[in-house]
Amino acid sequence: MFRVKCLWIFVLLLMSNTIFAQTATTVATSEPKLHSPHKASLYSAVLPGLGQAYNQKYWKIPIVYAGIGTISYLAITNRNEYRLAKEAQVYVSNGEEYPIENKYVGKYSSTDLITIRDYYRRNTEVSWIFLGLWYILNIVDATVDAHFFNYDISDEISLQLQPGFQLQTVPNTPKMAGINQQTLLTFRISF
């Protein structure tokens, strides 16, 4: 019984020590939160424009989506024209006679339709390539903006150029024989 009481008192003392212990006061240092270029890249890769929002460059988001919308419109329009030209070329080359609603049938010969078909196929492919480049440019823009997020742009940074002229004497020579003239351009950078 004595052992149980001692054990119980020991446990209570341990708990009271941890419960009522004083905490050390620390001075909170306010370090600026690091802006991660990796996060900005990842956000822009997942959803175009999200990296720009992470960088707080909200005015770039409509530009990103205007580019995506314009290039997508061109790609889809060229694809539809390609399909029409391909359908018309097959129709004309097979000598079909049934009625068809195609704006190219009856206006162009089979060789002209092949040229038109190839033209729209090329434009479709180029449009998809430009869309991929626009997507990559969106990610690169978000990454570069994230790198320059905490960059200091203040009026204290300056560069001054001053022309100069310097005379140097050569030791152990007569009075005017050892003078060397130099023209200088001095750079002074202040932060």
C-alpha positions in Angstrom: 0.0 0.0 0.0 2.8 2.3 0.8 4.4 1.7 -2.6 1.1 2.5 -4.4 0.9 5.8 -2.5 4.5 6.7 -3.3 3.9 5.9 -6.9 0.7 7.9 -7.0 2.5 10.9 -5.4 5.4 10.6 -7.8 3.0 10.6 -10.8 1.1 13.6 -9.5 4.4 15.5 -9.0 5.5 14.7 -12.5 2.1 15.9 -13.9 2.1 19.0 -11.8 5.6 19.9 -12.9 4.6 19.7 -16.5 1.3 21.4 -16.1 2.4 24.4 -14.0 5.8 24.9 -15.5 6.7 28.3 -16.8 7.1 28.8 -20.4 10.1 30.7 -21.7 9.2 33.9 -23.4 10.7 34.3 -26.9 10.9 37.3 -29.0 9.2 36.6 -32.3 11.3 37.6 -35.2 9.3 38.6 -38.3 11.2 37.0 -41.1 9.6 37.6 -44.5 7.8 34.6 -45.8 9.8 33.1 -48.7 8.0 33.2 -52.0 8.5 29.9 -53.7 9.1 29.8 -57.5 8.5 26.1 -57.4 5.0 26.6 -56.1 4.3 29.2 -58.7 5.4 26.9 -61.4 3.4 24.0 -60.1 0.3 26.2 -59.7 0.6 27.5 -63.3 1.1 24.0 -64.6 -2.0 22.7 -62.8 -4.2 25.6 -63.8 -2.9 28.3 -66.1 -3.1 31.7 -64.4 -3.0 30.3 -60.9 0.8 30.9 -60.6 0.2 34.6 -61.6 -2.5 34.8 -58.8 0.1 33.2 -56.4 2.5 36.0 -57.4 -0.2 38.6 -56.9 0.0 39.6 -60.6 -3.8 39.5 -61.1 -3.7 41.6 -64.2 -1.9 38.9 -66.2 -4.6 36.3 -65.7 -7.0 37.7 -68.4 -4.0 37.8 -70.8 -3.2 34.2 -70.2 -6.8 33.1 -70.8 -7.2 35.5 -73.8 -4.2 33.8 -75.4 -5.5 30.3 -74.6 -9.0 31.2 -75.9 -7.7 32.8 -79.1 -5.3 30.0 -80.0 -7.9 27.3 -79.2 -10.5 29.1 -81.4 -8.0 29.1 -84.3 -7.2 25.5 -83.8 -10.8 24.4 -83.6 -11.8 26.5 -86.7 -8.9 25.2 -88.7 -9.8 21.6 -87.7 -13.4 22.1 -88.8 -12.3 23.6 -92.1 -9.9 20.7 -92.6 -12.7 18.2 -92.0 -14.9 20.0 -94.6 -12.1 20.0 -97.1 -11.3 16.4 -96.5 -14.9 15.4 -96.9 -15.2 17.4 -100.1 -12.0 15.9 -101.5 -13.2 12.4 -100.8 -16.6 13.2 -102.3 -15.1 14.7 -105.5 -12.4 12.1 -106.0 -15.0 9.2 -105.7 -17.3 10.9 -108.1 -20.3 10.8 -105.7 -23.6 12.2 -106.9 -25.7 12.3 -103.8 -26.6 15.8 -102.4 -24.1 17.1 -99.8 -24.0 20.3 -97.8 -20.3 21.2 -98.2 -19.2 24.7 -99.3 -16.2 23.3 -101.1 -18.0 20.8 -103.3 -18.6 22.1 -106.8 -16.3 25.1 -106.4 -12.9 23.3 -106.5 -11.2 20.5 -108.3 -9.8 17.4 -106.6 -6.2 18.8 -106.6 -7.4 22.2 -105.3 -9.2 20.4 -102.5 -6.1 18.5 -101.6 -4.2 21.8 -101.3 -7.0 23.3 -99.2 -7.1 20.2 -97.0 -3.3 20.3 -96.4 -3.4 24.0 -95.7 -6.0 23.6 -92.9 -4.2 20.5 -91.5 -1.0 22.5 -91.2 -2.7 25.4 -89.6 -4.4 23.1 -87.1 -1.1 21.6 -86.1 0.6 24.9 -85.9 -2.2 26.2 -83.7 -1.8 23.3 -81.3 1.9 23.9 -81.2 1.4 27.6 -80.4 -1.1 26.6 -77.6 1.6 24.4 -76.1 4.1 27.2 -76.3 1.6 29.6 -74.7 1.1 27.1 -71.8 4.9 26.8 -71.3 5.2 30.6 -71.5 2.6 30.9 -68.7 4.6 28.6 -66.5 7.9 30.4 -67.2 6.3 33.8 -66.5 5.0 32.6 -63.2 8.4 31.2 -62.2 10.3 34.4 -63.2 7.8 36.6 -61.4 8.2 34.4 -58.3 11.9 34.8 -58.4 11.5 38.6 -58.5 8.7 38.8 -56.0 10.9 40.2 -53.1 13.2 42.1 -55.4 13.8 45.6 -54.1 13.0 48.4 -56.5 13.7 51.7 -54.8 15.0 55.1 -55.6 18.2 54.4 -53.7 19.6 52.3 -56.5 21.6 54.3 -59.0 24.5 54.2 -61.4 26.7 57.3 -62.0 29.3 57.6 -64.7 32.0 60.3 -64.3 34.8 61.1 -66.7 38.2 61.6 -65.1 41.8 62.5 -65.8 44.7 61.3 -63.7 48.4 62.3 -63.7 50.9 59.7 -62.5 54.6 60.4 -61.9 57.3 57.9 -62.4 59.8 57.7 -59.5 63.5 58.5 -60.0 63.0 60.6 -63.2 63.5 64.3 -64.0 60.7 66.7 -63.2 58.6 66.5 -66.5 60.0 63.4 -68.1 58.1 60.9 -65.9 54.5 62.2 -66.2 52.0 59.7 -67.5 48.5 60.9 -68.5 45.5 58.6 -68.3 41.8 59.2 -69.2 39.4 57.4 -67.0 35.8 56.5 -66.7 34.6 56.0 -63.2 31.6 53.9 -62.2 29.9 54.5 -58.9 27.1 52.2 -57.8 25.1 53.1 -54.7 22.5 51.0 -53.0 
